[in-house]
Amino acid sequence: MKKNLLIIVSIIMLFVIVFLLGNWHYFVNDDPRMVKDGVVSIDSEQLKKPIKLDGDWSFYPDVLIPAGEKLDIYNNKRTAIEVPSDWRDYVEPNDEGLSVGTYHLKVKVPIDAEYGLYIRTIRQANRVFINGVEVGAKGNPSTVLSEYGSENDDKYTVFARSINRELDIIIHVTNYYYSRAGIIFPIQFGTKEVIQTHYRWKVSVDALISIGHIVLGAIYILAYVQNRKRKEELFFGFFTIALGLYMSFINQKTFFLLFPDIPPLKQLHFQLGVIPIALM
């Protein structure tokens, strides 16, 4: 009994350590409120690691400003919004229940080069423009329900080259009856190489966690097959495999990186479907 308890405690500690290694930067705010009044200046020393673009972004509630259109036209709508945060105090749903808004940020960099953003969660649908060019999207943000397409909490990266040592970032966001919406987790900025390395590291850690659980579960099932005496080994093995699969469906979604054609609704079915299997 004591041996089994020690094994379970060791597994839990290992999972916690791996989780903290993969997500430590979300718990340590080493770049507090860098953005002021919709502008941030970044020096070469800061570019050695991903930078959280936290602070007061420019925000235009209840409108999706077309890329390339002058923002001066919408000065009467402009306000400051803290990023990351829930936008519920800033927007009002339209007649179809859609809430929309446009985030704007100017990033000043020391040299012209390729830069990138690591986007963790923007709820729900979002589209990113840098220097007037669309560089990425999840779902289809729109003011019309028939054209709206939701996303499933995906993490992704976008890249663009600076112009005159500046990146002008515009993000369209649409929410449809979600309790917490907008940019609710930090957006991280860096050189293309830094962001790519950061993203690959997070995917690798998530894959390691998922595979580790699946392998551990398989070991327990094989142990039961050999002696057929302790059914708890069989149940624990199936539970651990189901947990490993569930972890591959969330966070960096390593499973869906292997099968990118699975639509958001089907992804949600996978996520919810494996939970009762694990509990059973």
N, C-alpha and C positions, 0 to 999 in steps of 0.2 A: 504493500500500500504506500509506504513512504517512498519507495523507488518510483512508483507511478506518479506520485505527487511531485517529486523532484523533476521528473521529465516534463510534466505539464508546465511547471513554473519556469523551467529553462526555455521551453518553446515560447511562452508568453514574453519572457525577457528578450529573447532573440528577435521576436516580431517587433517589439517596442523599439529596440535599438535600430533595426533596419528602417522602421518608419521615421524615426527622428533623424537619421542620417539623410533620408531622402527629402525631408520637409523642414529641416532646421531653420531655413531662411524665412519661413512663414511665422516662426515663433520669436525670432530675433529681429527687431526692427532697427537695422543698422543704417537705414537711409530715411530718417524721419522727415516727412513733409518737405520734400525738396522743391515741389512745384508751388510757385506763388503767382497768383493772378494769371493762370494759364500759360506760364512760361517757366522753363527750367534750363539752366546752363550747366553743362557737364564738362569736366576737365579730363585730361588724359589719364590721371591716376585713378579716377573713379571708374573708367572704362575697363579696368582690369578684371572686373567681375560684374554680374548682373546687378542692375540698379532698379530699385522700386520707385516708380514714378508716383509717389504718394504726395498729396497736397491739394491745393485748390485749382482745379481745372476750370476752364470756361465751359459753360453749359447752356444749351438753348432748348428749353423744355417745349414739348408739344409740337415739335417740327423736326423733319429730316431734311437738313439743308443739302441741296445737290452739290456734289463735288465740283470744285472749280468756281462756284458762285461766291461772290464777295460777301464776307460775313458782316461787313458794315451795315448791310441792309437790315440785318436782324439785331442791331444793337439794343433795340427796345426790349428784346427778349432775353438778352444775355444776362447770366447770373454766374456766381461762383458756386461750385459744388465740390465737396470733399470726396476725393477718390483714395481708397475704396470706401463706398458707403451705399446704403439703400437710397434710392431716389424718390421714395413715396411722398416726401414733402414738397416735391418740385413739379411733378407731372399730374395731369388729370386724364383719366381714360376718355376716349372719344365715344361716339354713339355706338360703336361696335365693340367696345370694351378694350380697345388697344391703347396702350400708353407708349408714347414715343419721345425720343430726345436725341440731341446731337451733342457729343462731347468734342472739345477742341483743345489741343495742346501744341505749343511750339517748343521744340527741343533744339537747343543750340549746342553744337559739338565743336571740338577743337580743330578737326580736319574733315575734309570731305572723304567719305568712305561708305561701305555697305554697313548698315545697321539693322537691328532687328528688335522685335517685341515678342516676349513670351506671355501669352494671354491665358490666364488660368480659368476664369469664369466671368462671362458677361451674360446676364440673363435678360431676355431669352435669346432672341435672334439679334445678330450684330454683323456689321460690315465695316471694314477698316480701309481708310484712304490715307496715303502718305504722299504729300506734295501733289495732290489732285489725282493720284492714280490708285485704283482699287488694288489692294495687295492681299486681301483675304476676307473670308466671311464664314459665318456659321448660321444656317437658316437663311431666311429672307426677311429682313426688317421692312415693314411697310405700314402705311397709315390705313390700308384697306385690308380687311380680314381675308378676302378671297385671294389676295396675293401674298399674305403673310405665311411664313414657314418657320416653325420653331426649331430649336436645336436641343441637344441633349447634354448640356453642361460640358461641352468639349473644351479641352486644352489644345492650343495650337500656336504656331509661330508665324510671323510675317516679316518680310525683309524689304528694304528699299535703300536707295542711295541718297545721301544728303545732297542738297543744292545750296550753294553759298553757305556751307557749314550750318545748315538748318533743316530740320524735318518738321513739316506742318502736318500734324496728325488729326484726322477727323474720324470719329466713330459713330455710326448710326446704330441706335438700339431701339428695339421694339419689345414690349412685354404684353402678354395676354393673360390677365388674371393670375399672375404669379405673386406669391406673398412678398418675396424680397427680390428686387430687380435692379438693373443697372450694372455698373462696374463694382462688384461686391468683393473682389479680391484684388490684390496688387497686380498691376501690369509691370513687367520687368523689361528693362531696356539695356542694350549693350551692342557691341560690335557683332557682326554676323557670326564670327567664329565663336565668340563667348556665348551667345544665345544658342547656337547649335550644340555646343558642348554641354551646356546646361540642360537642354531638352533631352539629349541622348542619355545623360546621366540619370535623369528622372525616369525615363522609359526603362532603362536598364535595371534600376532599383525596383520598380514595380514588377518587371518581368521576373526578377530574382525572387521576390516575395511570393508571387503566384506559383512559380515552378517549385519553390521550396515547400510550400504547403501541399501541392499535388504529389510530389515525391514522398514527403513524410506520410501522407495518407496511404500511398501505395505500399510503403514499408509496413504499416500497421495491418493492412489487409493481407499482405503476404504472410505476416507473422501469424495471423489467425488461420489462414489456409493450412499452415504447416502443423499447428497443434489442435485447432478446432476446439479449444477449451474456453476461451475468454471472448464472449461476444462483444464486450465493450471495446476490444481492439478493432473489431469489424466496424462497429458503429462510429468509433472515433476516426477510423480511416476514411470512411465515406464522408463524414462531416468535414474533415480537413481538406479532402479533394473538392467538395462543394464550396468551401470557403476560398480555396485557391482560385477556383473558376470565378467566383463572385469578385474577387480582388482584381482579376484580369478584365472585368467589365466596368470598373470604376477608375477614378483618378486618371492615369494616363491612357487607360483603355487599351492595353496592349493587345487584347484579343481582337478588338475592332480595327487596330492598325494592321493586323494580318488579313482582315476581311473588311476592307473599307467600303464596300458596296452595301453593307447592311444599313438601312435607313434608321433615323433617330427613334421612331416609334418601336421598331423591332429591337433596337438596342435596349430600350426601356423594358420590353418584354423579357429579354434575357436577364436583365438586372433584377427585376422583381420575381421572375420565375424561379431563380436558383435559391432565393431566400427560404421559401417553404421546404424545399428539398433538404437544405442544410438543417433546418429545425427538425424535420421528420427524422 
